[in-house]
Amino acid sequence: GAGDDKAPIIAIQTALDAIKEAGVPLKHHLKFILDGEEEAGSPHIGYILEKYRDRLKADVLFMCDGPAYFSGDPTLIYGGRGIISISLTVYGPNVSLHSGHYGNWAPNPAFRLAQLLAGMKDKNGKVVIKGFYDTMVPLSPLEKEALQTIPPFDEELNALYGFTGVESGEIPLMEAILYPSLNVNGLESGGVGKQARTIIPAAAAASIDIRLAKGNDPEEMVQKVIHHIEEQGYRVVTSEPDRETRLKYPFIAKVTTEEKGYRAARTPMDLPISKRAIAALRDYSDREPVSIPSLGGSLPFNIFEDVLKIPFIGIPIANYDNNQHQENENLRLGHLWRAIETFAAILMM
């Protein structure tokens, strides 16, 4: 949590202390919301906003989460993707079987799951599930123009992370993250390495997340995935299949969602408050601010948009290589100092 999400809290507090110590009067009434459940999908933030709707009225919401642009320049983000997660389990025999005695005869769920997942995308990484991109709201002319002004960083990222041949083909990263995506977080079946056994496993499971673009409904996107699985000949269930179900259907897949998920949201980049924020960062820094139409990650912008009816702008400050959500999450000190200056500029604008 060094960068996500302790750093912004400390930087904002430090900026406020510095402004106070300098005797600079604030021009605005500031309100702060600290959500300790954001990584769990913010299950209670909607209730809090509804309950304190009048107290939380405001002209704009600044959400201070996520990594700044790769160049390290001051960054403003005008939206975020939504998200919904799926657990998918495919079944074979009701117990693991000896691969020699039953190979070529008993169905292997690991193969079936691999084939099922592989059939959801083409070789270029495009999701082939029917209607997957249909409800996405097109980018505005201003958002398209903003994409053209973002300094390219794709080659540096290829070198850093050690791969080439990106899924998006000719589409750069900052545009690719504006589309809905289908991602496999992890796979599980049998064992590998020292845990490997010569078996046909009883089941194979995958955790999947769907990052949602503006216009996508979470439940509708899940139903599109379910319909695709059904079209491959599977009987889709929502709980462990009983003996009767196993003997009736040769292909069975369990699909569940742990959370409701939430939709994507974007603030227009040409609002007066959007222009004022850009001007504030431009005035304090000798580096040109980077304006990004949407964060690739997911934040509950939509809840604030629905309940408080106010525009929102993201101010991410962590270094992009901060190992977010991984071991050894970190924050570069230079980004912390710049974050303090960035927040001070916004608070005094």
Secondary structure, 3 states (H helix, E strand, C coil): CHHHHHHHHHHHHHHHHHHHHCCCCCCCCCCCCCCCCHHHCCCCHHHHHHHCCCCCCCCCEEECCCECCCCCCCEEECEEEEEEEEEEEEECCCCCEEHHHHCCCCCCHHHHHHHHHHCCECCCCCECCCCCCCCCCCCCHHHHHHHHHCCCCHHHHHHHHCCCCCCCCCCCHHHHCCCCEEEEEEEECCCCHHHCCCEECCEEEEEEEEEECCCCCHHHHHHHHHHHHHHCCCEEECCCCCHHHHHHCCCEEEEECCCCCECCEECCCCCHHHHHHHHHHHHHCCCCCEEECCEEEECCHHHHHHHCCCCEEECCCECCCCCCCCCCCCCCHHHHHHHHHHHHHHHCC
